[in-house]
Every structure is written in structure tokens, then in C-alpha cells.
Amino acid sequence: MEKEKILRHLDHTLLKQDATWEQIRKLCDEGIKYEVASVCIPPCYVREAKDYVGDKLKICTVIGFPNGNHTTAAKVAETLDAVENGADEIDMVVNINRIKDDRFEEVYEDVKEVRRVCSGKILKVIIETCLLTQEEKIKMCHVVTKAKADYIKTSTGFSTGGATLEDVALLQKHIGDGVKVKAAGGISTIEDADSFLRIGADRLGTSRLIALYEGMGDKQV
């Protein structure tokens, strides 16, 4: 797949605890230069980043990150703050504790409430596939579809594993109309990115692709 096509599906990401504004600004500059789908950054930098990029780039941030076990009220407050600060897209982590307790109605309510306050922004729901059984992943496809989220996302990148081709294929099979798949976590090569898009992912969350492309110069895959 051509470089430009891959990059249009990229959420260029920097969520490390020690990320500085200088690094976030560089991320935004790269995002604008390469016309990525968005940059995904910590909530504390959303207002600065939006003021910096204006309408040149979509700003994505995270809610309930990385563990997901915040209360719904806390996630709603985080989301309202992020939207007020200029976030264009929201990546929320579901309550995995509730999934493990088989309390899927509460998980649904959690996602639904964040969806309600998103004010029309794109909502991606991180389910942390490395911690779930196959049955739980399928149930989460139904929850995300019912809650009318825009994406189901594999991983935070902060747990025991990241995206796999098998998980993306499974999610793609079980999501409903209007829901897409975002693969994130462990996407470390251009070949990985290409494979995830070909198997059905619509977005990729990674910090590495642009550096890889810059290292290639004018070469094409």
C-alpha cells in the first residue's frame, strides 16, 4: 500500500508520562506535514495543541487512560473537559473490571454516557484485547455497536500486549454497521501497518511509522 494511503489512517501517538510540550509540538508538526488522520496526545496538552494547529490537524486524546476503571462520572467529566479544550476525537478505555465481572450492561452505560457528551466528536472505545477472552471480545463488539461509538480499538499500548491480526479480523467480523476498527499497540514496522489495514483496520495507533518512513527517504515499500 502506498505511504500516503497508510499515513491517512494513522493516529500519530505520544502518550508517555514524561512527554514534553516540545515533543508534542514536534508530533503535531509531523502530523501536519504527513497529513495523518490525527495526533493522539495526553489530555493536558489538548488546548495547547489545538491552539497551535488550528484547523490543520485533528487532535485526539484519551479518557479513563490507561486502566479504564475510572467511574463513569469521572470519564464524563474528562470528556467534557477534552471537548471544551478542543479535542476532535476521543479514545476511551472501557471498564475491564466490569467486563471480568460479566456486568456488560454497566460497560454499555459507561460507553453510552461518554458517547452522549462527545458533542458529535469521533469516539473510539479501547477494549484491551490482550486481557479479554474471545467471548468477551465478541460481547464488546456488540456493546460498542449498541452504544453507537465510531470505533472499537484493540489496545492502549500500556498493557501486556497490543494489536494482533487475529483480533482485528475477529472484531471486524462482529462489529455492527457504522463501527470501524482501530489497531494499536505494538505496530512497529511498515509491513505491520500495511497488514492491519488490509485485514480490515481503518485506523492505526502508533508512534513509529513516521520515523520509519523518514528513515527510508524516498524509497517505497
N, C-alpha and C positions, 0 to 999 in steps of 0.2 A: 504494500500500500504506500502511496506517495507520502512524503514527510508532511506536506501541508494538510493532507486529509487527517493524518493521525493527530497532529497538533490541534486541529479544530475540535477534537474530542477530549482535550487534556484539561483537567483541573490542576494547574501548576501549584504545587503544595509546599507549604512550610509551616509546620505546627509544633516544632520543637520548643521545649520550655525556655530555652535560652536564646531564642530568635530575637534579633535586634531590629530596630526600625531601619537601619541601613540595609540589612538583609531583606527585609520585607519590601523596601523600595526597589531594590535590585530585582526581586521576584516580579514586581509589577512592571518594571521596565522590560524585562524579558517577556512577560505576558503580552504586553502591547506589541513588542517587536515581532513576536511569532504568532500573534492573533489566536491565542489559546481560548478555550471556552470560558475559563475563569481562573482567578488565583484563589486558593483556599488558605486562609490565614487565621490566626488567633483572634478572638473577639476584641481584645484590647486594641488592636490595630485597625479595626474596620473603618472608623471615622477618618483617621489619618490617610488610610489608603484610598478611600473614596474621594476625599478632597484632592488627593494627589493625581488620581487617574481620571476623575470626572466620568464622562460617558465613553471613554476609550476602552474600558475593560470591565468585565463583570467581577464583582467582589463576592466571594463565598466565605462563610465562616461556619464554625461548629458549635453545636448545642449539646449539653449533657456529656461533654467530651472529657476523657475517653471511655469512662466506665458505664455511663448510661443510667446509673442508679440514683440520679437526682430525682426529686419529686416532680410530678407534672407541673405543679405551680412554679417551681424553680425554672424548669425548661421554658414555660410560657414567658416568664419574666426575662429570661435570657434572649428569647426570640424577639420579643417586643423591643428590647434594647438594641439588638443587632439590626433590626429593620429600621428603627429610628436613626441609627448611626449610618445607614446607607447600604446595608448588605443586600445584594441582589439574589443570593442563593443561600439556603440553609441546609447544612448536613447535620442531622440529629442522630444521637445514639439511642437505641431503644433500651428499655429496662430489661436486661438479660436475666436479672434475678427473678422477675415475674415470669419470664419465659420458662425458666427452670422449675418454677412452682406450678406450671401449667395454668397460669392465670392470663390467658390470652385476651380476654375481654378488657382487662386493665391495660395491657400493652396497646390494644387498639385505641382506648380512650386517650392514652398518652400521646400517640401519634396524631390522633384526631384533633386534640387541643392545640398542638403545635401547628398543624395544618390550618386551623381556624385563625390563628393570629399571624400567619405568614404574609397576609395582605397581598396575595397573588404572587408572591415570590416562589421560585422553584424550591421544592422540598425534596431532599434525599434522605432516606432512612437507613442508617447503618445498623446491620443486624449481627455483626461479628461472627461470620460463618464458622470460624475455627473453633468456636465454643459450642456450636449447636449440632444436634443430630440431624439426619436427613429429614425426619418428620418435622422437627422444629423449623427447619429452613422452609419447608413447603407451607407450613402454617403461617409463617411470617410473610410469605408471598401473598397469601390471602388477606392478612391483616393490612399490609401496605396498600394493596389494591382497594380494599374496603374503605380505608381512610383517605383515599384519593391523593396519595403522595405521588410525586412525579417520578421518583427513582427508588429502587432498592439497591443499597450499597453493601458490598461484601464485608468491608473491614475498616477499622480505624488505623491500622498500621502500628498500633501500640500494644497489641495482644500477642498471643502465641503463634499466630500465623496470619498470612494475607490471602489475597485472591488466588483461586485456582481455576483452571479452565473448566473443571468438572462442576464446580459450584456455579460459575456463570451460566453454564449450559442448563443446570437444574433450575436456577432462578428464572432464566429466560423461558423455560418450559411452563412454569407455574404462575407467573405474574399475569394479571389481567390486562385488559385493554387500557392504554394510556400510561402504563408504567414501563419504565426503562431500567436498565441495569448499569450500575457503576461499579467497576472493578478497581480496587485499591489495596495497597499493601503488598510489597514485595515485587512490584513491577520494575525490574532492574535492567532490562535490555529493550532495544527497539523491536527485536523479534517477539518478546513478550507482549509488547503493546499491540503489535500487528495481530498476534494470535487472539488476544482478548477481544479486539474489535471484530475480527472475522467470525468468532463464535457467538457474538451477539451483544457484547457490551456496547453501550452508547457513550459512556464517559470513562475516563481513566484518571485515577488519582495517584500522582507520583511526583517526586521532586527531581527525578533523574533524567527525564527524556531530553530536555533542552540541553543539558550539559553533554549528553551523549551525541546529540546532533551537532553541537558546536565543535565537539572533538573530531567529528567526521569531515568538517569543512564542507566542500561542495559535493562530496560523494553521496550517492543514493543507495538505499537498501535494495 
